[in-house]
Amino acid sequence: MYGVNICANPEEPLPDLPAPGTLLADTSRNNRVGEFRGVAGCYWSLRPVGGGREWETEPRHVRPALPGEQLRSRTARMNRPQSGEVR
């Protein structure tokens, strides 16, 4: 899954790939924060912090997550109910 982007527009420069697990904000989805998972053709795959369904977005819609966004996504993960777990 990791590799070089293959984009339809060869004149558009390819962005540097972040390390897997880097928290990024997807501006095409109201700045939804996800972990970078890899490349799927012309798209980058992101996954919600702590797991969940991956989604794909164009690299031009992605930016590094701000510290506050990172904190909110990690806090939401910690506050999510766990099945069978007693708190």
C-alpha positions as CSV (number, residue, x, y, z in Angstrom):
1,M,0.0,0.0,0.0
2,Y,2.9,2.4,0.6
3,G,4.6,3.7,-2.5
4,V,4.6,6.5,-5.0
5,N,1.5,8.4,-5.8
6,I,0.2,7.8,-9.3
7,C,-1.8,11.0,-10.2
8,A,-3.9,11.8,-13.2
9,N,-2.1,15.2,-13.5
10,P,1.6,14.6,-14.0
11,E,2.4,18.3,-13.8
12,E,1.2,18.6,-10.3
13,P,4.1,18.1,-7.8
14,L,3.9,15.1,-5.6
15,P,3.9,16.0,-1.9
16,D,6.3,14.3,0.5
17,L,4.7,11.3,2.3
18,P,4.3,11.6,6.0
19,A,5.3,8.8,8.3
20,P,2.6,6.2,8.9
21,G,0.6,7.2,12.0
22,T,1.1,10.9,11.5
23,L,-2.0,12.8,12.5
24,L,-3.4,14.8,9.6
25,A,-6.5,17.0,9.1
26,D,-8.7,16.4,6.0
27,T,-10.0,19.8,4.9
28,S,-12.5,18.2,2.5
29,R,-14.2,16.7,5.6
30,N,-14.5,19.6,8.0
31,N,-10.9,19.1,9.2
32,R,-11.5,15.5,10.3
33,V,-8.4,14.2,12.0
34,G,-7.0,10.8,11.0
35,E,-3.8,8.8,11.1
36,F,-1.9,8.5,7.8
37,R,-2.0,4.9,6.7
38,G,-0.5,5.0,3.2
39,V,-1.1,5.6,-0.5
40,A,-3.9,4.2,-2.6
41,G,-3.2,5.3,-6.2
42,C,-3.7,9.1,-6.3
43,Y,-5.2,9.2,-2.8
44,W,-3.9,9.1,0.8
45,S,-5.6,6.7,3.2
46,L,-6.4,8.0,6.7
47,R,-7.9,6.2,9.7
48,P,-9.6,7.7,12.7
49,V,-7.4,7.9,15.8
50,G,-7.6,4.6,17.6
51,G,-9.1,2.6,14.8
52,G,-12.2,2.6,12.6
53,R,-13.1,2.7,9.0
54,E,-10.4,4.2,6.8
55,W,-11.2,6.9,4.2
56,E,-9.3,8.2,1.2
57,T,-8.6,11.8,0.3
58,E,-6.6,13.8,-2.2
59,P,-3.2,15.0,-0.7
60,R,-4.1,18.6,-1.6
61,H,-6.9,18.4,1.0
62,V,-4.6,17.3,3.8
63,R,-2.6,19.3,6.3
64,P,-0.8,18.5,9.6
65,A,-3.3,18.4,12.5
66,L,-2.9,21.3,14.9
67,P,-2.1,20.5,18.5
68,G,-5.6,21.2,19.6
69,E,-7.1,19.0,16.9
70,Q,-4.7,16.2,18.0
71,L,-5.7,16.5,21.6
72,R,-9.4,16.5,20.8
73,S,-9.1,13.4,18.6
74,R,-7.1,11.5,21.3
75,T,-9.5,12.6,24.1
76,A,-12.5,11.5,22.0
77,R,-10.9,8.1,21.6
78,M,-10.3,7.8,25.4
79,N,-13.9,8.8,26.1
80,R,-15.4,6.4,23.6
81,P,-17.2,3.5,25.4
82,Q,-15.5,0.2,25.2
83,S,-17.7,-2.9,25.0
84,G,-17.5,-5.1,28.0
85,E,-15.2,-2.8,29.9
86,V,-16.1,-1.5,33.4
87,R,-14.8,2.0,34.2
